[in-house]
Amino acid sequence: MTKDEFAKRIAGMMQTLYRVSYAQLSQSCDREDAVQECLCKAWQKRHQLRDERYMQTWVIRILINECRNIQRKKSRLVPLFELPEREAPAGADRELHDALFALDERLRLPIVLHYVEGFSVGEIAAILRLPEGTVKSRMLRGRRELQRQLNGEATEPCGISTT
Amino acid sequence: MRDFNDLRRAFGEADEAFQDNVFRVLAGLRTEEERKPMKKTRWKLGAAVAAAVLLMAATAFALTNTWGILDFLTSRRQNVSVLPEAEEIVQKDVPQQGGKAAYATFAVREAVYDGKEVFIALEARPTEEQYLLLGPDAYPDNPVGDLGPLFAGKAGTIADYAHETGKSLIHTFAGIDSASCSIDFLLEEDGTLVYLINGRYEAEGKLELTVDCGVAPFVDQDGKMTVDHASLQRTPLTVSLENTGTKRTATSAAAADFASCGVRVERVTMTGSEMGIYVTIEYTVTDEEKYAKTGDGLWFEFLDENGEILPFGAGTAGAGVASDGKTFVQDITLPAAEKLPEMVILRAFNCWTKERYDTCAIDLN
C-alpha cells in the first residue's frame, strides 16, 4: 500500500475515527493524541495487514487500544468523578448524546460500533477481542439502558446481525 | 426512543482541529526508506500531566525571559522533578540545519538526550512582525489565554487579539519523526512561539533526528478562519544531539505473581538519569480467565512506603506488547532520584473499575 493509498483510505474514515475516539475520550487533545498514535502505528505495521478489505476493522482496533492506553494513564492522574462532563458537540442531538454517554463505556462502544459504524457482531468481537456472546449481551444491556435513559420505547430496526 | 440508527446524530462532525491533526499526521508519514534507523519506543504521556511539586529552581527563564526545557518542566507541568544536575546536561548550542519557512523560522533552542528520552525546546520566530504564530491545536476561536502565561486572565479570543493588534494568524506544527512525542507551546513577548517536545527514543551514541516543522496561514472561509492546507509548507529541521547517557540500571531479582488478576510480572527494569527514572514492567498472563475479567484494564502503579501512589516523572509513558506477542510491556517514568531504589512496591489495578488487585514488594539488583 502506498502512502497516498493509505492516506486516501484514512481520509475516508475521518468521521469514524472521530466518533470512535469520541466514544472513549472526552478531551479533544486526547482524541487527537490517540488518532495520531493509531495512524502512525497502522502505517508502520501496514505490512501485517493481510487483506486490505479489513483495513477499517484493523485501524479501529488499533485506535481503541490507543484510547485505552490514554484512559489508563488518565485514570491514574484524575479520579473519574473529577472529569468534566461532556457537552454535546456542535451539530449533535443533545438528548441522544447525553443518553449515549450516560452508558458505561463497555456498553456504549459495541452500540456505537454496530449502530453508528455498521460493524457486525463478529467484527465487533474481533475489534474488542471479546466473545460474540459477550458483545451481544453488552449490546442488549446497552439498548435497554438507552431506552431507560430516553424514557421511551425503542424500535430495533435491524436486530443484531451475526455475520 | 427513536430508531437506534439515529444514534449517529449523538455525535457532531469531526471538528477542524481533529481533521487538521489527521491530515498533518498523514502528510508526515514516511516510508522505511525515508526513515533513519533508530529504535523508537511506543507512546507519549501527553502534554498535560497534572499533579503537584517540582525541585528545579533558577533556570534560563529567570535570567533571559525566554523559555527553556527546565522552565517548561518547572512551570508548565506539575509534580515533575529532575535532579539539579539536569541543568548541566542541557545542550544549548545544538548543530542543526533547515527549519526555514515562509512565515516562520524554526530552530532548536535547547535539547537534552540521555539515551532514553529526548527533550527539545524549539523556537519558531515569525519572519514578519505581523504574523501571530499559533501552535498545532490552537485555533482562532480559542480563548486568548491559550497563547501562554503572558495572556493569562485576558478576555476574548485569539481572533479578537489578532484583530486588535492587526496580526495575521499562522498555524504552525512541530514534532519528532511525526509521532510519539509530547508537545507543549507558548508565545513569548517578542512573538516567538516556543515548543517543548519530548519523546522516548533509544539509540547508541549521538542522536541524529529530524524535527518536522511546518506552517500554513489561516484564511477566511465563509466567515470562518480555517487553516489553508493548500498553502501548508513543511520544513524539516535536522539536529544532532549529544547522548549524555543514563547513570544507573537496576533489574528485579525475581518474578512476582499478581494472582488475583492472573498475571506475573517477569521483570521490572529501572534506569536512572538526571531527568527521571525510566521504568519498564514486563508481565505475562498466568490465568487467562482472571486476566480476561480485567477487561483489558490492567495497569500498574508504584507506591511509596506509606502506600501513596508515586507521581510520574518528566518523561513519557506507554503500553504495548513485546515482539514475542505474549509479554505485555508497560513503560512509565518516575521522578528523578540520586539513587535507584533497592526495592519497589508495585500494585496492579483496573483502570475501568478502580479495583485494586495484589500489591507486591519487588527487590531490585
Chai-1 contact restraints between the chains, C-beta under 6 A:
chainA,res_idxA,chainB,res_idxB,connection_type,confidence,min_distance_angstrom,max_distance_angstrom,comment,restraint_id
A,K3,B,L29,contact,1.0,0.0,6.0,A-B,restraint_1
A,A7,B,L26,contact,1.0,0.0,6.0,A-B,restraint_2
A,I10,B,L26,contact,1.0,0.0,6.0,A-B,restraint_3
A,M14,B,A14,contact,1.0,0.0,6.0,A-B,restraint_4
A,Q15,B,A14,contact,1.0,0.0,6.0,A-B,restraint_5
A,Y18,B,A14,contact,1.0,0.0,6.0,A-B,restraint_6
A,Y18,B,F18,contact,1.0,0.0,6.0,A-B,restraint_7
A,R19,B,F11,contact,1.0,0.0,6.0,A-B,restraint_8
A,Y22,B,F11,contact,1.0,0.0,6.0,A-B,restraint_9
A,E32,B,N21,contact,1.0,0.0,6.0,A-B,restraint_10
A,D33,B,G46,contact,1.0,0.0,6.0,A-B,restraint_11
A,Q36,B,V25,contact,1.0,0.0,6.0,A-B,restraint_12
A,L39,B,V25,contact,1.0,0.0,6.0,A-B,restraint_13
A,C40,B,A179,contact,1.0,0.0,6.0,A-B,restraint_14
A,W43,B,L29,contact,1.0,0.0,6.0,A-B,restraint_15
A,N69,B,A319,contact,1.0,0.0,6.0,A-B,restraint_16
A,R72,B,W299,contact,1.0,0.0,6.0,A-B,restraint_17
A,R72,B,C351,contact,1.0,0.0,6.0,A-B,restraint_18
A,K73,B,A317,contact,1.0,0.0,6.0,A-B,restraint_19
A,S75,B,C351,contact,1.0,0.0,6.0,A-B,restraint_20
A,L77,B,A50,contact,1.0,0.0,6.0,A-B,restraint_21
A,P89,B,G12,contact,1.0,0.0,6.0,A-B,restraint_22
A,A90,B,G12,contact,1.0,0.0,6.0,A-B,restraint_23
A,G91,B,G12,contact,1.0,0.0,6.0,A-B,restraint_24
A,G91,B,E13,contact,1.0,0.0,6.0,A-B,restraint_25
A,A92,B,A10,contact,1.0,0.0,6.0,A-B,restraint_26
A,A92,B,F11,contact,1.0,0.0,6.0,A-B,restraint_27
A,A92,B,G12,contact,1.0,0.0,6.0,A-B,restraint_28
A,D93,B,R9,contact,1.0,0.0,6.0,A-B,restraint_29
A,D93,B,A10,contact,1.0,0.0,6.0,A-B,restraint_30
A,L96,B,R9,contact,1.0,0.0,6.0,A-B,restraint_31
A,L96,B,A10,contact,1.0,0.0,6.0,A-B,restraint_32
A,H97,B,A10,contact,1.0,0.0,6.0,A-B,restraint_33
A,L100,B,A10,contact,1.0,0.0,6.0,A-B,restraint_34
A,Y115,B,F4,contact,1.0,0.0,6.0,A-B,restraint_35
A,Y115,B,L7,contact,1.0,0.0,6.0,A-B,restraint_36
A,V116,B,L7,contact,1.0,0.0,6.0,A-B,restraint_37
A,V116,B,R8,contact,1.0,0.0,6.0,A-B,restraint_38
A,Q147,B,M1,contact,1.0,0.0,6.0,A-B,restraint_39
A,L150,B,M1,contact,1.0,0.0,6.0,A-B,restraint_40
A,G152,B,M1,contact,1.0,0.0,6.0,A-B,restraint_41
A,A154,B,M1,contact,1.0,0.0,6.0,A-B,restraint_42
A,T155,B,D3,contact,1.0,0.0,6.0,A-B,restraint_43
A,P157,B,D3,contact,1.0,0.0,6.0,A-B,restraint_44
A,P157,B,N5,contact,1.0,0.0,6.0,A-B,restraint_45
